[in-house]
Amino acid sequence: MSFPSLRSRDGAAPLWQLALAWWFLCSPVLWMWPGGRSLLDTLVSALLLAPVFLWRRAVPWAAAALVLIGATYLGYFLAVRSAPDEFFWFTLLGSNPQEALEYAGSYRWQALLQLLAWALPAALLAAWLGRRAPPVRRRWVRALLVLLALLWPLWALVSAAKGDGTEAALRKANRIYPLAMFETLVRQQAVAAQGFTVPAVPAPTAPARADLIVLVIGESASAQRWSLLGYGGHDTNAALRPLSGLQVLPVLSNGNNTAQTVPLLLSGQALAQLPAQGLVTYLDWARAAGFHTVTLSNQTTSGTAETFFHAAYRQRSEQYLALPAGSFDEALTAPLAQALAQYPQAPLLVTLHTYGSHPRVAGRTPPARAHWDDPYDNSQAYTSELLAEWIGLLQQQAPGRRALLLYISDHGLNLPDCGGQYTHGSAPSAYEVPLLLWANPAFAQAQPAWMAALAAHAQAGTDGLPRYDNRVFPATVADLLGYALPYPALGAAQLPPEPQFAGQPYRQLRQQPSCDLSTVRPLP
């Protein structure tokens, strides 16, 4: 490939053209968040990475690396409206091949065009730089590059003198592109190692409220498509309508991807707050309270790393079953029935982690159970039918036990009016998720005050917006097991604090309709 207009007489490119091409390779952050700060960050980053030109043979490799990293940055951002973080690494390293292909197949074509708008010119410029970047002969340019190169070992020495570890040092310089990507990888590795640590758990402070608890963690269900929560399209919750003892409400998720949200559902804490001694989960509370723990998961992993919840399920459950990749969620029904039969009297907590609507909606409903042309509505109806079936099992096999089923989705999806197709994203529908609680008559009779508080809190507001965030799920599980978390449980008398998004009241953000909450900057 040739760029005649970029050549000087000796065949080498002028300095300003080299600088412009190099800056373009460092510009993905500006494409993600246009603005003066991003422009400054990209200019400074390009300057600090420029010493690579002191070693002529390193230029093609460095340019190719920047194209690959930039495509990853932009590709991930355009999918979920977030820069690659530790959850990106958990998802990348923990996905099985089939899931990876489904992720690729669900990528929006608009996002692909935006990605190619940067990646194709970047690849051409990288090839051009590899051919045309001349040896640095001008003394002042060489002196400047040597001075810039010395800043890197100086930064390392200062960090070491301050006692900073690798993560802390990278965090202080993460505005230099693309150091943030390496910082998040180091953080993911540290969190992954700590995730295997099971801390000591104190005894519960109160008697358990229930004898049998079934927890269903859903996948990619948006509250905006639940007919019980006001959706005016297909009756996606028809199977649930006849059931008594049912309460449904919308809640605000803490993220828009599984690796970020499920650890909070298990523990009440975000994964970024993982303490050195390990994170306590509801599985640990249950075992300390004398419950048998059975986990049945349709969220398998065959990647190179386990996410926190995979490790927790496997390590902290008495029995753990992972279904083969590609199974429909109805395959969880038989092992659930077996677990209920195995422990007919002893306290029991069962977790069902479904595959829900993830990540390609069209493939998540058995053809015989698809009712409409809309694949997402079909998947929501299928989930509702399974929840009704599982509640039916509890009614049949545990009529005299204080039994509950609690369901929540990890996150939602962007809907077609915010992106063209059902996919991961950052619209409000990706953060507003359904929460369902069913209690049998034995529990309701034993806990009348708790049920009355639940009924009061589940009353929808006039605006239909969430009044809880998803910390209510682990808080409610803790309360049922005899523990207490700072966030109020569904059956608690006190009301929750106003849901926040990026440090701002979510209700205020939703007063101005938006398809992209990623543009909301956290408050300082």
C-alpha positions in Angstrom: 0.0 0.0 0.0 1.3 3.5 -0.8 0.5 6.9 0.4 2.2 9.2 -2.2 1.0 12.4 -0.5 2.6 11.4 2.7 6.1 10.8 1.4 9.0 13.2 1.5 11.7 13.2 -1.2 13.8 10.6 0.6 10.8 8.2 0.9 10.3 8.9 4.6 7.2 10.6 6.0 7.4 14.1 7.4 7.5 14.3 11.2 4.0 15.9 11.5 2.5 13.0 9.5 4.2 10.4 11.7 2.9 12.2 14.7 -0.7 12.4 13.4 -0.7 8.8 12.5 0.7 7.8 15.9 -1.9 9.9 17.7 -4.7 8.3 15.7 -3.6 4.9 17.0 -3.9 6.3 20.5 -7.3 7.9 20.0 -10.0 5.2 20.9 -10.8 7.0 24.2 -11.7 10.1 22.2 -14.1 8.1 20.1 -15.6 6.7 23.2 -16.0 9.9 25.2 -15.6 13.0 22.9 -14.4 16.0 24.7 -11.5 18.2 25.7 -10.3 15.9 28.5 -10.3 12.9 26.2 -8.4 14.8 23.5 -5.8 15.9 26.0 -5.4 12.3 27.3 -4.9 10.9 23.8 -2.3 13.6 23.0 -0.4 13.0 26.2 -0.6 9.2 25.7 0.7 9.4 22.2 3.6 11.6 23.3 4.5 9.3 26.2 4.4 6.2 23.9 6.5 7.9 21.2 9.9 6.7 22.5 9.2 3.4 20.6 10.4 5.3 17.5 13.9 5.1 19.0 13.9 1.5 18.0 12.9 1.4 14.3 12.2 -2.4 14.3 9.8 -2.1 17.3 7.5 0.4 15.5 5.5 -2.2 13.4 5.0 -4.4 16.5 3.9 -1.4 18.6 1.6 -0.1 16.0 0.0 -3.5 15.5 -0.5 -3.9 19.2 -2.2 -0.5 19.4 -4.6 -1.5 16.6 -5.5 -4.7 18.5 -5.9 -2.9 21.8 -7.8 -0.1 20.3 -10.2 -2.5 18.5 -10.8 -4.3 21.8 -11.4 -1.0 23.6 -13.9 0.3 21.1 -15.5 -3.1 20.4 -16.2 -3.7 24.1 -17.3 -0.1 24.6 -19.8 -0.1 21.7 -21.3 -3.4 23.1 -21.8 -2.4 26.7 -20.8 1.3 26.9 -18.0 0.7 29.3 -14.2 0.7 28.9 -12.7 -2.7 29.4 -12.6 -3.4 33.1 -12.1 -6.5 35.4 -15.5 -7.7 34.4 -14.4 -7.6 30.7 -11.6 -9.9 31.6 -13.8 -12.2 33.7 -16.2 -12.5 30.7 -13.4 -13.0 28.2 -11.5 -15.6 30.2 -14.6 -17.4 31.5 -16.7 -17.7 28.4 -17.0 -21.1 26.7 -16.6 -21.2 22.9 -20.3 -21.5 22.2 -21.0 -18.5 24.4 -18.3 -16.5 22.6 -19.8 -17.3 19.2 -23.2 -16.2 20.5 -21.7 -12.9 21.8 -20.2 -12.3 18.4 -23.5 -13.2 16.6 -25.4 -10.7 18.8 -23.1 -7.8 18.0 -25.1 -4.8 16.6 -24.3 -4.0 13.0 -24.4 -0.3 13.8 -21.7 -0.9 16.5 -19.7 -2.9 14.0 -19.7 -0.1 11.5 -18.6 2.4 14.1 -15.8 0.0 15.1 -14.7 -0.4 11.5 -14.7 3.4 11.0 -11.7 3.5 13.4 -10.2 0.0 13.0 -9.7 0.0 9.2 -7.9 3.4 9.0 -5.9 2.4 12.1 -4.8 -0.8 10.4 -3.8 1.1 7.3 -1.9 3.7 9.3 -0.1 1.0 11.3 1.0 -0.7 8.1 2.2 2.7 6.8 4.1 3.5 9.9 5.8 0.1 9.8 7.1 0.9 6.3 7.7 4.7 6.4 8.8 5.6 9.9 12.5 6.5 9.4 15.3 6.2 11.9 15.3 9.2 14.3 18.3 11.3 13.2 17.4 14.8 14.3 19.2 15.5 17.5 16.4 17.5 19.2 13.8 14.8 18.3 16.1 12.1 19.6 16.8 14.0 22.8 13.1 14.5 23.4 12.3 10.9 22.9 15.1 9.8 25.2 13.8 12.2 27.8 10.3 10.8 27.5 11.7 7.3 27.6 13.4 8.1 30.9 10.0 9.1 32.4 8.9 5.4 32.5 11.7 4.0 34.7 11.4 7.2 36.8 7.7 6.5 37.3 8.5 2.9 38.3 11.2 4.0 40.8 8.9 6.5 42.4 6.1 4.0 42.6 8.4 1.4 44.2 9.7 4.0 46.7 6.1 4.7 47.7 5.5 1.0 48.2 2.9 0.9 45.4 2.1 -2.5 44.0 1.6 -3.1 40.3 -2.1 -2.3 40.4 -1.7 0.9 42.5 1.1 2.1 40.2 -1.0 1.5 37.1 -4.1 3.0 38.7 -2.3 6.3 39.3 -1.3 6.4 35.6 -4.4 4.9 34.0 -5.3 8.1 32.1 -2.3 7.2 29.9 -3.7 5.0 27.1 -3.8 2.0 27.2 -2.4 1.4 30.8 -6.0 1.2 32.1 -6.4 -2.1 30.3 -3.4 -3.6 32.0 -4.5 -2.2 35.3 -7.9 -4.0 35.0 -6.1 -7.3 34.1 -4.0 -7.0 37.2 -7.1 -6.3 39.3 -9.0 -9.2 37.7 -6.1 -11.6 38.5 -6.0 -10.4 42.1 -9.8 -10.7 42.5 -9.8 -14.1 40.9 -7.2 -15.3 43.4 -9.1 -13.9 46.3 -12.3 -15.4 45.1 -11.2 -18.8 46.2 -10.8 -17.7 49.8 -13.7 -18.8 51.9 -13.9 -16.6 55.1 -15.1 -17.7 58.5 -18.8 -16.9 59.0 -20.4 -16.1 62.4 -23.6 -17.8 63.6 -26.9 -16.1 62.6 -28.2 -13.5 65.1 -31.8 -14.6 64.7 -33.7 -17.8 63.8 -34.3 -18.5 60.2 -37.7 -17.4 58.9 -38.0 -20.2 56.3 -37.3 -23.9 56.1 -37.0 -24.1 52.3 -35.6 -21.3 50.1 -35.3 -21.5 46.3 -33.3 -18.7 44.7 -33.5 -18.2 41.0 -30.9 -15.9 39.4 -32.1 -14.9 36.0 -30.2 -13.6 33.0 -30.8 -10.6 30.8 -34.5 -10.1 31.8 -35.7 -6.4 31.7 -38.5 -5.2 33.9 -39.7 -3.2 30.9 -40.8 -6.5 29.3 -42.7 -8.0 32.2 -46.4 -7.7 31.8 -46.9 -7.9 35.5 -44.9 -4.7 35.8 -46.9 -2.8 33.2 -45.6 -3.9 29.8 -48.5 -3.4 27.4 -47.3 -5.8 24.6 -47.6 -9.6 24.9 -48.6 -11.1 28.2 -45.1 -12.3 29.1 -46.1 -13.3 32.6 -49.4 -15.1 31.8 -48.2 -18.3 33.6 -47.7 -16.4 36.8 -50.9 -14.5 37.0 -53.0 -17.3 38.6 -50.6 -17.8 41.5 -51.4 -16.5 45.0 -48.7 -15.4 47.4 -46.8 -13.6 44.6 -45.2 -10.1 44.7 -43.4 -8.5 41.8 -41.5 -5.3 41.6 -38.8 -3.6 39.5 -35.3 -3.0 40.9 -32.2 -1.2 39.7 -29.2 -3.4 38.8 -25.7 -2.4 39.8 -24.4 -3.2 36.3 -25.1 -4.4 32.8 -23.1 -7.6 32.7 -23.1 -10.9 34.6 -19.6 -10.8 36.0 -20.4 -7.5 37.7 -23.8 -8.1 39.0 -24.0 -11.7 40.3 -21.2 -11.3 42.9 -23.4 -8.5 44.5 -26.4 -10.8 44.3 -24.5 -13.5 46.2 -23.0 -11.2 48.9 -24.5 -7.8 49.0 -21.1 -6.3 48.0 -19.7 -5.3 44.7 -16.8 -7.4 43.5 -14.5 -4.3 43.5 -14.9 -4.3 47.3 -13.6 -7.8 47.7 -11.7 -7.9 51.1 -8.4 -9.8 51.4 -10.0 -12.4 53.7 -12.6 -13.2 51.0 -16.2 -12.4 50.4 -19.0 -14.0 52.4 -22.0 -15.2 50.3 -25.5 -16.3 51.1 -24.2 -19.9 50.6 -22.0 -19.4 53.6 -24.8 -17.8 55.7 -27.0 -20.7 54.8 -24.5 -23.4 55.8 -23.8 -21.5 59.1 -27.6 -21.4 59.7 -27.8 -25.2 59.3 -29.2 -25.3 55.8 -28.1 -27.8 53.1 -27.0 -26.0 50.0 -27.6 -27.2 46.5 -26.7 -25.2 43.4 -27.9 -26.0 39.9 -26.4 -23.8 37.2 -27.0 -23.4 33.5 -24.2 -20.9 33.5 -21.3 -23.1 32.6 -17.7 -22.1 32.1 -14.9 -23.7 30.1 -12.7 -20.8 29.7 -9.2 -20.2 31.2 -10.6 -18.6 34.4 -13.5 -19.0 36.7 -15.6 -16.0 37.6 -16.3 -15.4 41.3 -19.7 -16.9 41.2 -18.6 -20.0 39.4 -15.9 -20.6 42.1 -18.4 -19.8 44.9 -21.0 -22.2 43.5 -18.5 -25.0 43.2 -16.7 -24.4 46.5 -19.4 -23.4 48.9 -22.3 -25.7 47.9 -22.8 -29.2 49.3 -24.0 -30.2 45.9 -23.2 -28.4 42.6 -24.5 -29.3 39.2 -23.5 -27.5 36.0 -25.6 -28.3 33.0 -23.9 -28.9 29.6 -23.5 -25.8 27.5 -26.5 -25.1 25.3 -29.1 -26.6 27.6 -32.5 -25.0 27.9 -33.4 -23.8 31.4 -36.1 -26.5 31.7 -33.3 -29.0 32.3 -33.0 -27.5 35.8 -36.5 -28.8 36.7 -35.6 -32.5 37.3 -32.6 -31.9 39.5 -34.7 -29.3 41.5 -37.3 -32.0 42.1 -34.6 -34.4 43.2 -33.1 -31.9 45.6 -36.5 -31.3 47.2 -37.1 -35.1 47.5 -33.6 -35.6 49.0 -34.2 -33.2 51.8 -37.9 -33.5 52.7 -37.5 -32.2 56.2 -34.0 -30.6 56.7 -33.5 -26.9 56.0 -32.6 -26.4 52.4 -31.5 -23.6 50.1 -31.4 -24.2 46.4 -29.9 -21.9 43.8 -31.0 -22.1 40.2 -28.8 -20.0 37.9 -30.6 -19.8 34.6 -29.3 -18.9 31.1 -32.4 -16.8 30.5 -32.1 -14.6 27.5 -28.3 -14.6 27.2 -26.6 -13.8 24.9 -28.6 -14.5 21.7 -32.3 -14.1 22.6 -33.6 -16.1 19.6 -31.9 -19.3 20.8 -33.1 -19.2 24.4 -36.7 -20.6 24.0 -37.5 -24.1 22.8 -39.3 -23.8 19.5 -42.4 -25.7 20.9 -42.7 -23.0 23.6 -42.3 -19.9 21.4 -45.7 -18.1 21.2 -45.0 -15.0 19.2 -42.7 -13.5 16.6 -40.8 -11.4 19.2 -38.0 -13.6 20.5 -37.4 -11.6 23.6 -41.0 -11.7 24.7 -40.9 -15.5 24.1 -37.9 -15.8 26.4 -39.6 -13.8 29.1 -42.8 -15.9 28.8 -40.6 -19.1 28.9 -38.9 -17.9 32.1 -42.4 -17.1 33.6 -43.6 -20.6 32.7 -40.6 -22.2 34.4 -41.0 -20.1 37.5 -44.6 -21.2 37.7 -43.5 -24.8 37.3 -40.9 -24.5 40.0 -43.4 -22.9 42.3 -45.7 -25.8 41.6 -43.0 -28.2 42.7 -42.7 -26.4 46.0 -46.5 -26.5 46.4 -46.6 -30.2 45.8 -43.5 -31.4 47.6 -43.3 -29.0 50.6 -46.9 -28.1 51.5 -46.2 -27.9 55.2 -42.8 -26.2 55.2 -42.2 -22.5 55.3 -41.2 -22.1 51.7 -40.2 -19.2 49.4 -39.0 -18.7 45.9 -37.2 -15.5 45.1 -36.2 -14.5 41.5 -34.2 -11.7 40.2 -32.4 -11.0 36.9 -28.8 -10.0 36.9 -29.3 -7.3 34.3 -31.6 -6.5 31.3 -30.9 -5.7 27.7 -31.2 -2.8 25.3 -34.5 -3.1 23.5 -34.9 -2.5 19.8 -36.0 1.1 20.2 -32.5 1.7 21.8 -30.1 -0.1 19.5 -31.9 -1.9 16.7 -31.9 -5.4 18.4 -31.8 -7.1 21.7 -28.3 -6.9 23.0 -26.2 -5.9 26.0 -26.1 -2.2 26.4 -26.5 0.8 28.7 -30.2 1.9 28.1 -32.4 2.1 31.2 -33.9 -1.3 30.1 -30.5 -2.8 30.7 -30.5 -1.8 34.3 -34.2 -2.1 35.4 -34.8 -5.8 36.2 -37.7 -7.7 37.7 -37.7 -9.2 41.2 -40.3 -11.8 42.2 -41.1 -13.3 45.5 -43.5 -16.2 46.1 -44.3 -17.5 49.6 -46.5 -20.5 50.5 -49.3 -20.3 53.1 -47.1 -21.9 55.8 -44.6 -19.1 55.5 -47.3 -16.4 55.3 -48.9 -17.7 58.5 -45.6 -17.8 60.3 -44.5 -14.3 59.2 -47.6 -12.1 58.9 -45.7 -8.8 59.7 -43.0 -9.7 57.2 -45.5 -10.4 54.5 -47.4 -7.2 55.2 -44.2 -5.2 54.8 -43.4 -7.0 51.6 -46.9 -6.2 50.2 -46.5 -2.5 51.1 -43.1 -2.2 49.6 -44.1 -4.1 46.4 -46.8 -1.5 45.6 -45.8 0.1 42.3 -45.3 3.9 42.3 -47.1 6.0 39.9 -44.0 6.4 37.7 -43.3 2.6 37.7 -39.6 3.2 38.4 -37.5 1.1 40.8 -37.7 2.0 44.5 -35.0 -0.6 45.4 -31.7 -1.5 43.9 -30.5 -5.1 43.6 -28.9 -5.1 47.0 -32.4 -5.9 48.2 -31.9 -9.5 46.9 -29.0 -10.5 49.2 -30.5 -8.4 52.0 -33.7 -10.4 51.8 -31.9 -13.7 51.7 -29.8 -12.7 54.7 -32.9 -11.7 56.6 -34.5 -15.0 55.8 -31.5 -16.9 57.1 -31.2 -14.9 60.4 -28.6 -12.3 59.3 -28.9 -8.6 58.7 -27.2 -6.4 56.0 -27.2 -2.6 56.0 -29.6 -2.5 53.1 -33.2 -3.2 54.1 -34.8 -6.5 53.2 -38.2 -6.7 51.4 -39.9 -7.7 54.7 -38.2 -5.0 56.8 -40.2 -2.1 58.1 -37.7 0.6 56.9 -37.7 1.9 53.4 -34.6 1.8 51.2 -32.5 4.8 50.2 -33.3 6.4 46.8 -31.7 4.3 44.0 -28.6 5.9 42.6 -26.9 5.6 39.3 -23.3 6.9 39.0 -23.9 8.8 42.3 -27.0 10.6 41.0 -30.7 9.9 41.8 -31.9 7.5 39.2 -35.4 8.9 39.3 -34.0 12.3 38.1 -32.0 10.7 35.3 -35.1 8.9 34.1 -37.1 12.2 33.8 -35.1 12.8 30.6 -35.5 9.7 28.3 -32.2 8.4 27.2 -30.9 5.3 25.4 -27.4 5.6 26.8 -26.8 5.9 30.6 -23.1 5.5 30.0 -23.0 9.3 29.2 -23.8 9.9 32.9 -20.5 10.8 34.6 -20.0 9.8 38.3 -20.2 12.7 40.7 -16.9 13.7 42.2 
